[in-house]
Amino acid sequence: MTFRIRISWPAGHTTATLEETPTSTALAGALPIVSTARTWGEEVYFDTPVSTAVEAGARQVVEPGTVAFWTEGDALALPYGPTPISLGDECRLASPCNVLGALDGDPRVLATVRDGDPIRVERAEA
């Protein structure tokens, strides 16, 4: 079972398809979420009201456009390119994160998010 979310900020928006996992289920129950975007290299992340444990299958190196949950920071992490700890062009997260799904379109749209931007996550219409 999957569901879609819409992520929006002042300069744009994107949607993502999430797989059903314990973390994504908790996230769905907290929607809508309004937070403040932070950037770390080519990654956008932001606080959520969700707190969950690391799941089996958590990964530190992911594909661009992965929707991940950083359990150490109770934050959604949206990498679209290298971070300060990446080796080469990989997307290396700060620590292993729960993988929830992927952005539906080009992840480079996240390059328009500025540190400190308001960001909103809500369930997307089918």
Accessible surface in RSA format (square Angstrom, percent):
REM  Atomic radii and reference values for relative SASA: ProtOr
REM  Chains: A
REM  Algorithm: Lee & Richards
REM  Probe-radius: 1.40
REM  Slices: 20
REM RES _ NUM      All-atoms   Total-Side   Main-Chain    Non-polar    All polar
REM                ABS   REL    ABS   REL    ABS   REL    ABS   REL    ABS   REL
RES MET A   1   184.55  95.6 128.29  84.9  56.27 134.0 105.84  90.0  78.71 104.3
RES THR A   2    68.40  48.6  49.15  49.8  19.25  45.9  21.40  28.7  46.99  71.0
RES PHE A   3    32.05  16.0  24.62  15.3   7.43  19.3  32.05  19.4   0.00   0.0
RES ARG A   4    87.09  36.6  82.80  42.2   4.29  10.2  36.39  49.7  50.70  30.7
RES ILE A   5     0.00   0.0   0.00   0.0   0.00   0.0   0.00   0.0   0.00   0.0
RES ARG A   6    85.58  35.9  85.53  43.6   0.05   0.1  18.91  25.9  66.66  40.4
RES ILE A   7     0.00   0.0   0.00   0.0   0.00   0.0   0.00   0.0   0.00   0.0
RES SER A   8    24.78  20.9  23.01  30.7   1.77   4.1  14.42  30.7  10.36  14.5
RES TRP A   9    14.83   6.0   0.00   0.0  14.83  34.8   5.99   3.2   8.84  14.3
RES PRO A  10    95.03  69.3  49.37  45.0  45.65 166.0  62.47  51.6  32.56 202.4
RES ALA A  11    69.02  63.5  32.94  50.8  36.08  82.1  44.23  62.3  24.80  65.7
RES GLY A  12    22.30  27.5   0.00   N/A  22.30  27.5  19.32  53.0   2.98   6.7
RES HIS A  13    91.01  49.7  79.73  55.4  11.28  28.9  44.00  45.3  47.01  54.7
RES THR A  14    10.26   7.3   5.41   5.5   4.85  11.6   5.49   7.4   4.77   7.2
RES THR A  15    26.88  19.1  25.38  25.7   1.50   3.6  17.64  23.7   9.24  14.0
RES ALA A  16     0.00   0.0   0.00   0.0   0.00   0.0   0.00   0.0   0.00   0.0
RES THR A  17    42.64  30.3  40.31  40.9   2.33   5.6  31.72  42.6  10.93  16.5
RES LEU A  18     0.00   0.0   0.00   0.0   0.00   0.0   0.00   0.0   0.00   0.0
RES GLU A  19    92.12  52.9  92.12  69.7   0.00   0.0  38.51  74.5  53.61  43.8
RES GLU A  20   109.25  62.7  84.29  63.8  24.95  59.4  27.79  53.8  81.46  66.5
RES THR A  21    27.07  19.3  21.71  22.0   5.36  12.8  27.07  36.4   0.00   0.0
RES PRO A  22   100.20  73.0  84.44  77.0  15.76  57.3  93.32  77.0   6.88  42.7
RES THR A  23     0.00   0.0   0.00   0.0   0.00   0.0   0.00   0.0   0.00   0.0
RES SER A  24     0.02   0.0   0.02   0.0   0.00   0.0   0.00   0.0   0.02   0.0
RES THR A  25    76.85  54.7  70.61  71.6   6.23  14.9  66.53  89.4  10.31  15.6
RES ALA A  26    43.42  39.9  27.37  42.2  16.05  36.5  38.40  54.1   5.01  13.3
RES LEU A  27     0.00   0.0   0.00   0.0   0.00   0.0   0.00   0.0   0.00   0.0
RES ALA A  28    21.92  20.2  10.47  16.2  11.45  26.1  10.79  15.2  11.13  29.5
RES GLY A  29    71.42  88.1   0.00   N/A  71.42  88.1  38.77 106.4  32.65  73.1
RES ALA A  30    30.28  27.8   9.70  15.0  20.58  46.8  19.92  28.1  10.36  27.4
RES LEU A  31    30.09  16.8   6.86   4.9  23.23  58.4   6.97   4.9  23.13  62.2
RES PRO A  32    80.19  58.4  63.82  58.2  16.37  59.5  63.89  52.8  16.29 101.3
RES ILE A  33     5.80   3.3   2.65   2.0   3.15   7.6   5.69   4.1   0.12   0.3
RES VAL A  34   103.78  68.3  73.93  66.9  29.85  71.9  73.93  64.2  29.85  81.0
RES SER A  35    19.27  16.3   7.53  10.0  11.74  27.0  11.06  23.6   8.21  11.5
RES THR A  36    59.18  42.1  55.12  55.9   4.06   9.7  21.14  28.4  38.04  57.5
RES ALA A  37     0.00   0.0   0.00   0.0   0.00   0.0   0.00   0.0   0.00   0.0
RES ARG A  38    99.17  41.6  99.17  50.6   0.00   0.0  27.68  37.8  71.48  43.3
RES THR A  39    50.34  35.8  30.72  31.1  19.62  46.8  11.99  16.1  38.35  58.0
RES TRP A  40    69.37  27.8  66.81  32.3   2.57   6.0  50.14  26.7  19.23  31.2
RES GLY A  41    46.39  57.2   0.00   N/A  46.39  57.2  25.11  68.9  21.28  47.7
RES GLU A  42    52.94  30.4  52.94  40.1   0.00   0.0  15.51  30.0  37.43  30.6
RES GLU A  43     8.85   5.1   8.85   6.7   0.00   0.0   0.00   0.0   8.85   7.2
RES VAL A  44     0.24   0.2   0.24   0.2   0.00   0.0   0.24   0.2   0.00   0.0
RES TYR A  45    57.16  26.7  57.16  32.5   0.00   0.0  19.75  14.8  37.41  46.1
RES PHE A  46     0.65   0.3   0.13   0.1   0.52   1.4   0.65   0.4   0.00   0.0
RES ASP A  47    95.54  66.9  92.81  92.4   2.73   6.5  27.20  64.0  68.34  68.2
RES THR A  48    14.61  10.4   0.00   0.0  14.61  34.8   3.58   4.8  11.03  16.7
RES PRO A  49   100.42  73.2  57.76  52.7  42.66 155.1  71.58  59.1  28.85 179.3
RES VAL A  50    10.45   6.9   5.69   5.1   4.76  11.5  10.11   8.8   0.33   0.9
RES SER A  51    90.00  76.1  60.28  80.4  29.72  68.5  31.14  66.3  58.86  82.5
RES THR A  52    35.23  25.1  16.61  16.8  18.62  44.4  13.29  17.8  21.94  33.2
RES ALA A  53    76.65  70.5  62.38  96.3  14.26  32.4  71.34 100.5   5.31  14.1
RES VAL A  54    87.75  57.7  62.27  56.4  25.48  61.4  62.27  54.1  25.48  69.1
RES GLU A  55    36.34  20.9  27.67  20.9   8.67  20.6  23.98  46.4  12.36  10.1
RES ALA A  56   111.59 102.6  69.71 107.6  41.88  95.3  82.88 116.7  28.71  76.0
RES GLY A  57    59.51  73.4   0.00   N/A  59.51  73.4  41.19 113.0  18.32  41.0
RES ALA A  58    25.65  23.6   3.46   5.3  22.19  50.5   3.65   5.1  22.00  58.3
RES ARG A  59   109.02  45.8 104.75  53.4   4.28  10.2  50.05  68.4  58.97  35.7
RES GLN A  60    49.56  27.7  44.30  32.4   5.25  12.5   8.84  18.8  40.72  30.9
RES VAL A  61    61.71  40.6  49.80  45.1  11.91  28.7  49.80  43.3  11.91  32.3
RES VAL A  62     7.62   5.0   0.00   0.0   7.62  18.4   3.39   2.9   4.23  11.5
RES GLU A  63   125.29  71.9 124.94  94.5   0.35   0.8  51.50  99.6  73.79  60.3
RES PRO A  64    67.01  48.8  51.41  46.9  15.59  56.7  51.41  42.4  15.59  96.9
RES GLY A  65     3.72   4.6   0.00   N/A   3.72   4.6   3.72  10.2   0.00   0.0
RES THR A  66     9.03   6.4   8.21   8.3   0.82   2.0   1.27   1.7   7.76  11.7
RES VAL A  67     0.00   0.0   0.00   0.0   0.00   0.0   0.00   0.0   0.00   0.0
RES ALA A  68     0.00   0.0   0.00   0.0   0.00   0.0   0.00   0.0   0.00   0.0
RES PHE A  69     0.00   0.0   0.00   0.0   0.00   0.0   0.00   0.0   0.00   0.0
RES TRP A  70    62.80  25.2  62.80  30.4   0.00   0.0  62.74  33.5   0.06   0.1
RES THR A  71    19.22  13.7   7.53   7.6  11.69  27.9   4.29   5.8  14.93  22.6
RES GLU A  72   132.05  75.8  91.06  68.9  41.00  97.6  43.13  83.4  88.93  72.6
RES GLY A  73    23.76  29.3   0.00   N/A  23.76  29.3  14.79  40.6   8.96  20.1
RES ASP A  74    47.24  33.1  47.24  47.0   0.00   0.0   9.32  21.9  37.92  37.8
RES ALA A  75     0.52   0.5   0.52   0.8   0.00   0.0   0.52   0.7   0.00   0.0
RES LEU A  76     0.00   0.0   0.00   0.0   0.00   0.0   0.00   0.0   0.00   0.0
RES ALA A  77     1.95   1.8   1.95   3.0   0.00   0.0   1.95   2.8   0.00   0.0
RES LEU A  78     0.19   0.1   0.02   0.0   0.17   0.4   0.19   0.1   0.00   0.0
RES PRO A  79     0.00   0.0   0.00   0.0   0.00   0.0   0.00   0.0   0.00   0.0
RES TYR A  80    20.74   9.7  16.75   9.5   3.99  10.4   0.81   0.6  19.93  24.6
RES GLY A  81     4.72   5.8   0.00   N/A   4.72   5.8   4.72  13.0   0.00   0.0
RES PRO A  82    46.12  33.6  42.66  38.9   3.46  12.6  42.71  35.3   3.41  21.2
RES THR A  83     8.65   6.2   0.00   0.0   8.65  20.6   1.73   2.3   6.92  10.5
RES PRO A  84    89.43  65.2  46.66  42.5  42.77 155.5  59.74  49.3  29.69 184.5
RES ILE A  85    74.27  42.3  62.31  46.4  11.97  28.8  68.57  49.4   5.71  15.5
RES SER A  86    21.66  18.3   1.27   1.7  20.39  47.0   1.27   2.7  20.39  28.6
RES LEU A  87   127.83  71.2 115.34  82.5  12.49  31.4 119.26  83.8   8.57  23.1
RES GLY A  88    64.86  80.0   0.00   N/A  64.86  80.0  41.79 114.7  23.06  51.7
RES ASP A  89   130.10  91.1 112.99 112.5  17.11  40.5  36.21  85.2  93.89  93.6
RES GLU A  90    44.20  25.4  30.09  22.8  14.11  33.6  25.28  48.9  18.92  15.5
RES CYS A  91     1.23   0.9   0.06   0.1   1.17   2.7   0.00   0.0   1.23   1.3
RES ARG A  92    54.24  22.8  54.24  27.7   0.00   0.0   7.98  10.9  46.26  28.0
RES LEU A  93     1.03   0.6   1.03   0.7   0.00   0.0   1.03   0.7   0.00   0.0
RES ALA A  94    51.06  46.9  28.77  44.4  22.29  50.7  29.56  41.6  21.50  57.0
RES SER A  95    13.80  11.7  12.87  17.2   0.92   2.1  13.51  28.8   0.28   0.4
RES PRO A  96    66.55  48.5  63.71  58.1   2.84  10.3  63.71  52.6   2.84  17.7
RES CYS A  97     0.95   0.7   0.90   1.0   0.05   0.1   0.05   0.1   0.90   1.0
RES ASN A  98     1.10   0.8   0.02   0.0   1.09   2.6   1.10   2.7   0.00   0.0
RES VAL A  99    43.71  28.8  28.82  26.1  14.89  35.9  28.82  25.0  14.89  40.4
RES LEU A 100     0.63   0.3   0.00   0.0   0.63   1.6   0.63   0.4   0.00   0.0
RES GLY A 101    12.80  15.8   0.00   N/A  12.80  15.8  10.37  28.4   2.43   5.5
RES ALA A 102    51.06  46.9  49.11  75.8   1.95   4.4  49.11  69.2   1.95   5.2
RES LEU A 103    16.44   9.2   0.65   0.5  15.79  39.7   0.65   0.5  15.79  42.5
RES ASP A 104    70.22  49.2  31.82  31.7  38.40  90.8  28.70  67.5  41.52  41.4
RES GLY A 105    45.04  55.5   0.00   N/A  45.04  55.5  35.48  97.4   9.56  21.4
RES ASP A 106    94.53  66.2  77.10  76.7  17.43  41.2  40.60  95.6  53.92  53.8
RES PRO A 107    27.31  19.9  27.31  24.9   0.00   0.0  27.31  22.5   0.00   0.0
RES ARG A 108   116.80  49.0 111.49  56.8   5.32  12.7  53.61  73.3  63.20  38.3
RES VAL A 109    50.04  32.9  40.90  37.0   9.14  22.0  48.00  41.7   2.04   5.5
RES LEU A 110     0.26   0.1   0.07   0.1   0.19   0.5   0.07   0.1   0.19   0.5
RES ALA A 111    35.44  32.6  29.48  45.5   5.96  13.6  29.56  41.6   5.88  15.6
RES THR A 112    54.85  39.0  51.45  52.2   3.40   8.1  52.30  70.2   2.55   3.9
RES VAL A 113     3.58   2.4   0.00   0.0   3.58   8.6   0.00   0.0   3.58   9.7
RES ARG A 114   152.09  63.9 151.08  77.0   1.00   2.4  63.70  87.1  88.39  53.6
RES ASP A 115    84.44  59.1  58.38  58.1  26.05  61.6  25.10  59.1  59.33  59.2
RES GLY A 116    38.06  46.9   0.00   N/A  38.06  46.9  17.86  49.0  20.20  45.2
RES ASP A 117    23.20  16.3  21.80  21.7   1.40   3.3   1.22   2.9  21.98  21.9
RES PRO A 118    80.63  58.8  76.96  70.2   3.67  13.3  79.13  65.3   1.49   9.3
RES ILE A 119     2.22   1.3   0.12   0.1   2.10   5.1   1.55   1.1   0.67   1.8
RES ARG A 120    92.29  38.8  92.12  47.0   0.17   0.4  34.01  46.5  58.28  35.3
RES VAL A 121     0.20   0.1   0.20   0.2   0.00   0.0   0.20   0.2   0.00   0.0
RES GLU A 122    46.14  26.5  46.13  34.9   0.00   0.0  13.20  25.5  32.94  26.9
RES ARG A 123   128.79  54.1 114.88  58.6  13.91  33.1  55.27  75.5  73.52  44.6
RES ALA A 124    17.96  16.5   4.79   7.4  13.16  29.9   7.68  10.8  10.27  27.2
RES GLU A 125   153.01  87.8 140.91 106.6  12.10  28.8  66.31 128.3  86.70  70.8
RES ALA A 126   141.76 130.3  72.25 111.5  69.50 158.1  99.90 140.7  41.85 110.9
END  Absolute sums over single chains surface
CHAIN  1 A     5980.8       4423.9       1556.9       3343.2       2637.6
END  Absolute sums over all chains
TOTAL          5980.8       4423.9       1556.9       3343.2       2637.6
